[in-house]
């Protein structure tokens, strides 16, 4: 015991051997309404929710016991009662530097106490498949979605959800319960200072997790036909993060019943274009859209013309992008300004597909008009 007391794995094995498990079946759990349940799922969910939230609750309470004041007498007494008289046991003191040094050595993909054999045998399950489709998945409306998160783990918090279909769009910043990693903040340009979220150092409105996920679920429900959620490399990451987040808030079953499924474009491109050196979005755009650089460059130039207007919040980036894709530049707006009605006629004109060219929203049009006429 003395020899191995510095090895956590061996220490816990010794402790478990001294206190063998007693099988009491069936297990029962007391519920909040003073009843009991034997449901394994209910018991598992209760323990799951407790252990995934206890650290956050302790942090909020702010009641911590300093290491130098921690009382290990009960544990020592228990162990000594289990040992023979000639055996000794002690828990070596640990300072904070030693603790953080040990934590830094841990593999974030392994649970503490697992050996190599355990890790090889364990596979992280994916979201449950939707086995029955009430709608024909081939005719389902496509809903492209993307997530921004606090890190690269599948249990990371979602800090933004964005979704786009032909006639609908959704976007929401979500206040996380954990810190955003430096790497994630550098890539997403999203940060949190105090209780305020920022995108590219500009303050943005945000919602709490439960409210944001409820709004996203309601957005999905608004489709007349259950949409097909599409994204790149979502099978390995986004689907897992979305599933874990919705399940934690007891929304997954309701959400899953309102979609027709998921489609990973990474898998689709691998099927359609096998043996490519790279399937990253950048590589695919560069190789497959090589014949359309002029059109893409033109749209980028059009969008650049709206820089001052978007910075002044006279026009949203979404409307600026829509205008740029419709071959409009800010100077075209200036030409169109012959009173408010002239600008409105250009922005609200219908395309050949019967879609509004930019917007019919009166407030949005007035904001653009005020920006264009501010110096006149």
C-alpha positions as CSV (number, residue, x, y, z in Angstrom):
1,X,0.0,0.0,0.0
2,X,2.8,2.5,0.9
3,X,4.6,1.7,-2.3
4,X,1.6,2.4,-4.5
5,X,-0.1,5.2,-2.7
6,X,1.3,7.7,-5.1
7,X,-0.3,5.9,-8.1
8,X,-4.0,6.9,-8.3
9,X,-5.1,3.9,-10.4
10,X,-3.4,1.4,-8.1
11,X,-4.7,3.3,-5.0
12,X,-8.3,3.1,-6.1
13,X,-7.9,-0.6,-7.0
14,X,-6.7,-1.2,-3.5
15,X,-9.6,0.7,-2.0
16,X,-12.1,-1.2,-4.1
17,X,-10.6,-4.5,-3.1
18,X,-10.9,-3.5,0.6
19,X,-14.6,-2.6,0.1
20,X,-16.0,-5.1,-2.4
21,X,-19.3,-4.3,-4.1
22,X,-22.5,-5.8,-2.6
23,X,-25.1,-6.5,-5.2
24,X,-28.4,-5.2,-4.0
25,X,-31.1,-5.7,-6.6
26,X,-33.3,-4.2,-7.6
27,X,-31.9,-0.7,-7.3
28,X,-34.4,2.0,-6.2
29,X,-34.2,5.8,-6.4
30,X,-36.3,8.2,-4.3
31,X,-37.9,10.8,-6.6
32,X,-38.7,14.4,-5.7
33,X,-42.4,13.6,-5.1
34,X,-41.5,11.1,-2.3
35,X,-42.0,8.1,-4.5
36,X,-39.5,5.5,-5.6
37,X,-38.5,4.3,-9.1
38,X,-36.7,1.2,-10.3
39,X,-36.3,2.5,-13.9
40,X,-32.7,2.0,-14.9
41,X,-33.0,4.8,-17.4
42,X,-34.4,7.2,-14.8
43,X,-31.7,6.3,-12.3
44,X,-28.9,6.7,-14.9
45,X,-30.3,10.1,-16.0
46,X,-30.5,11.3,-12.5
47,X,-26.9,10.4,-11.7
48,X,-25.8,11.7,-15.1
49,X,-27.4,15.1,-14.5
50,X,-26.0,15.3,-11.0
51,X,-22.4,14.6,-12.0
52,X,-22.5,16.8,-15.1
53,X,-23.8,19.8,-13.2
54,X,-22.3,19.4,-9.7
55,X,-19.0,21.2,-10.6
56,X,-20.9,24.2,-12.0
57,X,-23.2,24.3,-8.9
58,X,-20.1,24.3,-6.7
59,X,-18.5,27.1,-8.7
60,X,-21.7,29.2,-8.3
61,X,-21.9,28.6,-4.6
62,X,-18.3,29.5,-4.1
63,X,-17.9,27.2,-1.1
64,X,-14.5,25.6,-1.5
65,X,-12.4,23.7,1.1
66,X,-8.7,24.7,0.8
67,X,-6.4,21.7,0.2
68,X,-4.5,22.4,3.4
69,X,-7.7,22.3,5.5
70,X,-9.2,19.2,3.8
71,X,-10.1,16.4,6.3
72,X,-9.0,13.0,5.2
73,X,-9.4,11.4,8.7
74,X,-12.5,9.4,7.8
75,X,-10.9,7.9,4.7
76,X,-7.7,7.1,6.6
77,X,-9.8,5.6,9.5
78,X,-11.8,3.4,7.0
79,X,-8.6,2.1,5.3
80,X,-6.8,1.4,8.6
81,X,-9.7,-0.7,9.8
82,X,-9.4,-2.8,6.7
83,X,-5.6,-3.3,6.9
84,X,-3.6,-5.8,8.9
85,X,-1.8,-4.5,11.9
86,X,1.6,-4.7,10.2
87,X,0.5,-2.6,7.2
88,X,0.7,1.1,6.9
89,X,-1.3,3.6,4.9
90,X,-1.0,7.3,4.4
91,X,-2.2,9.9,1.9
92,X,0.7,12.1,0.8
93,X,0.1,15.9,0.9
94,X,-0.4,17.5,-2.5
95,X,0.1,21.2,-3.3
96,X,-1.7,23.0,-6.1
97,X,1.3,23.1,-8.5
98,X,1.6,19.3,-8.3
99,X,-2.2,18.9,-8.9
100,X,-2.2,21.1,-12.0
101,X,0.9,19.3,-13.3
102,X,-0.8,16.0,-13.1
103,X,-4.0,17.4,-14.7
104,X,-2.0,18.7,-17.6
105,X,-0.8,15.1,-18.3
106,X,-4.3,13.7,-18.6
107,X,-5.6,12.7,-22.1
108,X,-8.9,14.6,-22.6
109,X,-10.1,11.6,-24.7
110,X,-9.8,9.2,-21.8
111,X,-11.6,8.9,-18.6
112,X,-9.4,8.9,-15.5
113,X,-8.7,5.4,-14.1
114,X,-9.0,3.7,-17.5
115,X,-6.2,1.4,-18.7
116,X,-5.3,0.8,-22.3
117,X,-7.5,-2.2,-22.6
118,X,-10.5,-0.3,-21.3
119,X,-10.0,2.5,-23.8
120,X,-9.7,0.1,-26.8
121,X,-13.0,-1.5,-25.8
122,X,-15.0,1.7,-25.5
123,X,-16.5,3.5,-28.4
124,X,-18.2,6.9,-28.2
125,X,-21.8,6.3,-29.4
126,X,-23.2,8.6,-32.1
127,X,-26.7,10.1,-32.1
128,X,-29.5,7.6,-32.4
129,X,-30.5,7.1,-36.0
130,X,-34.0,8.0,-37.1
131,X,-35.2,4.7,-38.4
132,X,-38.5,5.7,-39.8
133,X,-39.2,8.6,-42.1
134,X,-42.7,10.0,-42.4
135,X,-41.6,12.1,-45.4
136,X,-39.6,11.2,-48.5
137,X,-36.1,12.3,-47.6
138,X,-35.3,13.0,-51.2
139,X,-38.0,15.7,-51.4
140,X,-37.3,17.2,-48.0
141,X,-36.3,20.9,-48.0
142,X,-32.6,21.3,-47.4
143,X,-31.6,23.2,-44.3
144,X,-27.8,24.0,-44.2
145,X,-26.6,24.4,-40.6
146,X,-23.3,25.2,-38.8
147,X,-22.2,25.4,-35.2
148,X,-19.6,27.4,-33.4
149,X,-18.4,25.9,-30.1
150,X,-16.2,26.5,-27.1
151,X,-13.7,23.8,-28.1
152,X,-13.2,20.7,-30.2
153,X,-14.7,18.2,-27.8
154,X,-18.1,16.7,-28.6
155,X,-19.3,17.9,-25.2
156,X,-18.3,21.5,-25.9
157,X,-20.9,24.2,-25.5
158,X,-22.5,25.7,-28.6
159,X,-21.9,29.4,-28.8
160,X,-23.7,30.0,-32.2
161,X,-26.2,28.2,-34.3
162,X,-26.7,29.3,-37.9
163,X,-29.1,27.7,-40.4
164,X,-30.1,28.6,-43.9
165,X,-32.6,27.3,-46.4
166,X,-34.0,28.7,-49.6
167,X,-36.6,30.8,-47.9
168,X,-35.7,30.7,-44.2
169,X,-32.7,31.5,-42.0
170,X,-31.8,31.3,-38.4
171,X,-28.9,32.6,-36.3
172,X,-28.4,32.9,-32.6
173,X,-25.5,33.6,-30.3
174,X,-25.6,31.4,-27.2
175,X,-24.0,32.3,-23.8
176,X,-21.9,29.3,-22.9
177,X,-21.5,27.7,-19.4
178,X,-17.8,27.2,-19.9
179,X,-14.9,29.2,-21.1
180,X,-14.2,29.5,-24.8
181,X,-10.8,28.1,-25.6
182,X,-8.2,30.5,-27.1
183,X,-8.1,28.4,-30.3
184,X,-11.9,28.5,-30.7
185,X,-12.1,32.2,-30.1
186,X,-9.3,32.9,-32.6
187,X,-11.2,30.8,-35.3
188,X,-14.7,32.0,-34.6
189,X,-13.9,35.6,-33.5
190,X,-16.4,35.0,-30.7
191,X,-15.5,36.0,-27.1
192,X,-17.2,36.6,-23.8
193,X,-16.4,39.3,-21.4
194,X,-18.4,39.3,-18.2
195,X,-22.0,38.7,-19.3
196,X,-21.6,40.1,-22.8
197,X,-20.8,38.2,-26.0
198,X,-18.7,39.7,-28.7
199,X,-18.1,38.9,-32.4
200,X,-15.0,40.4,-33.9
201,X,-14.9,42.7,-30.8
202,X,-18.4,44.0,-31.5
203,X,-21.1,43.4,-28.9
204,X,-23.8,41.0,-30.1
205,X,-27.1,39.9,-28.4
206,X,-27.1,36.5,-27.0
207,X,-29.5,34.0,-25.4
208,X,-29.3,31.4,-22.6
209,X,-29.0,27.8,-23.8
210,X,-32.5,26.7,-23.1
211,X,-34.0,29.7,-24.8
212,X,-31.8,29.5,-27.9
213,X,-32.4,25.7,-28.3
214,X,-36.1,26.2,-27.9
215,X,-36.0,28.9,-30.6
216,X,-34.1,26.6,-33.0
217,X,-36.5,23.8,-32.4
218,X,-39.4,26.1,-33.1
219,X,-37.7,27.3,-36.3
220,X,-37.3,23.7,-37.5
221,X,-41.0,23.0,-36.6
222,X,-42.0,25.9,-38.8
223,X,-41.2,24.0,-42.0
224,X,-44.3,22.5,-43.7
225,X,-42.2,19.5,-44.7
226,X,-39.6,18.1,-42.3
227,X,-36.2,19.5,-43.4
228,X,-33.0,17.6,-44.1
229,X,-30.2,19.1,-42.0
230,X,-27.0,19.4,-44.2
231,X,-23.5,20.2,-43.2
232,X,-19.8,19.4,-43.9
233,X,-18.2,16.8,-41.6
234,X,-21.2,16.9,-39.3
235,X,-21.2,13.1,-38.9
236,X,-18.0,13.2,-36.8
237,X,-18.6,16.4,-34.9
238,X,-21.6,18.8,-35.3
239,X,-24.3,16.0,-35.0
240,X,-22.7,14.8,-31.7
241,X,-22.4,18.3,-30.2
242,X,-26.0,19.1,-31.2
243,X,-27.3,15.8,-29.9
244,X,-25.5,16.2,-26.5
245,X,-26.7,19.8,-26.1
246,X,-30.3,19.0,-26.9
247,X,-30.4,15.8,-24.9
248,X,-29.0,17.7,-21.8
249,X,-32.0,20.1,-22.1
250,X,-34.4,17.2,-22.7
251,X,-35.2,18.5,-26.3
252,X,-33.6,15.8,-28.5
253,X,-36.7,13.6,-28.9
254,X,-38.9,16.5,-29.9
255,X,-36.2,17.9,-32.2
256,X,-35.6,14.6,-33.9
257,X,-39.3,14.1,-34.6
258,X,-39.3,17.4,-36.6
259,X,-36.5,16.6,-39.0
260,X,-36.2,14.0,-41.8
261,X,-32.5,13.3,-41.0
262,X,-28.9,14.5,-41.5
263,X,-26.7,14.6,-44.6
264,X,-22.9,15.0,-44.3
265,X,-21.6,16.6,-47.5
266,X,-18.1,15.2,-46.7
267,X,-19.4,11.7,-47.1
268,X,-21.3,12.7,-50.2
269,X,-18.2,14.2,-51.9
270,X,-16.2,11.1,-51.0
271,X,-18.8,9.1,-52.8
272,X,-19.1,11.3,-55.8
273,X,-15.4,12.3,-56.2
274,X,-13.4,9.4,-54.8
275,X,-9.6,9.5,-54.3
276,X,-9.3,13.2,-54.0
277,X,-6.2,14.4,-51.9
278,X,-8.4,16.6,-49.7
279,X,-12.1,17.0,-48.9
280,X,-11.9,20.2,-46.9
281,X,-14.3,22.9,-47.9
282,X,-11.5,25.1,-49.1
283,X,-10.0,22.5,-51.3
284,X,-13.4,21.5,-52.7
285,X,-14.3,25.1,-53.6
286,X,-10.9,25.7,-55.2
287,X,-11.0,22.5,-57.3
288,X,-14.7,22.1,-58.2
289,X,-15.6,25.8,-58.6
290,X,-12.4,26.6,-60.5
291,X,-14.5,27.4,-63.6
292,X,-16.4,30.2,-61.7
293,X,-13.7,32.5,-60.3
294,X,-15.0,35.6,-62.1
295,X,-18.6,35.2,-60.7
296,X,-17.3,34.6,-57.2
297,X,-14.8,37.5,-57.4
298,X,-17.6,39.8,-58.7
299,X,-19.8,39.0,-55.7
300,X,-16.9,39.6,-53.4
301,X,-16.3,43.0,-55.0
302,X,-20.0,43.8,-54.8
303,X,-20.1,42.9,-51.1
304,X,-17.0,45.0,-50.4
305,X,-18.8,48.1,-51.6
306,X,-21.2,47.8,-48.6
307,X,-18.4,47.9,-46.0
308,X,-19.1,51.4,-44.7
309,X,-22.9,50.8,-44.7
310,X,-22.6,47.5,-42.8
311,X,-20.1,49.1,-40.3
312,X,-22.6,51.9,-39.7
313,X,-25.3,49.3,-39.3
314,X,-27.3,50.9,-42.1
315,X,-27.7,47.5,-43.7
316,X,-27.3,44.1,-42.3
317,X,-24.6,41.8,-43.6
318,X,-27.3,39.3,-44.7
319,X,-29.0,42.0,-46.8
320,X,-25.7,43.2,-48.2
321,X,-24.8,39.6,-49.2
322,X,-28.2,39.2,-50.8
323,X,-27.7,42.4,-52.8
324,X,-24.2,41.4,-53.8
325,X,-25.4,38.1,-55.1
326,X,-28.0,39.9,-57.1
327,X,-25.3,41.9,-58.9
328,X,-26.0,45.1,-56.9
329,X,-23.4,47.4,-55.4
330,X,-23.9,50.4,-53.1
331,X,-23.5,52.8,-55.9
332,X,-26.5,51.2,-57.6
333,X,-28.5,52.2,-54.5
334,X,-27.2,55.8,-54.9
335,X,-28.4,55.8,-58.5
336,X,-31.8,54.4,-57.5
337,X,-32.4,57.1,-54.9
338,X,-35.0,59.4,-56.4
339,X,-36.9,59.6,-53.2
340,X,-37.7,56.7,-51.0
341,X,-40.0,55.1,-53.6
342,X,-37.1,54.8,-56.1
343,X,-34.9,52.9,-53.7
344,X,-37.9,50.7,-52.6
345,X,-38.6,49.7,-56.2
346,X,-35.1,48.4,-56.7
347,X,-34.8,46.6,-53.4
348,X,-38.2,45.0,-53.6
349,X,-38.2,44.0,-57.3
350,X,-38.9,40.3,-57.9
351,X,-36.4,38.1,-59.6
352,X,-37.2,35.6,-62.4
353,X,-37.7,33.0,-59.7
354,X,-40.3,35.1,-58.0
355,X,-38.1,36.0,-55.0
356,X,-37.6,39.5,-53.6
357,X,-34.3,40.8,-54.9
358,X,-33.2,42.3,-51.5
359,X,-36.0,43.2,-49.1
360,X,-39.5,44.7,-48.8
361,X,-39.0,45.6,-45.1
362,X,-39.9,49.2,-44.7
363,X,-37.7,49.9,-41.7
364,X,-34.7,48.3,-43.5
365,X,-35.3,50.4,-46.6
366,X,-35.6,53.6,-44.5
367,X,-32.3,52.9,-42.7
368,X,-30.5,52.5,-46.1
369,X,-32.2,55.6,-47.5
370,X,-31.1,57.6,-44.4
371,X,-27.5,56.4,-44.8
372,X,-27.4,57.3,-48.5
373,X,-28.9,60.8,-48.0
374,X,-27.1,61.7,-44.7
375,X,-24.6,64.1,-46.5
376,X,-27.1,65.6,-48.8
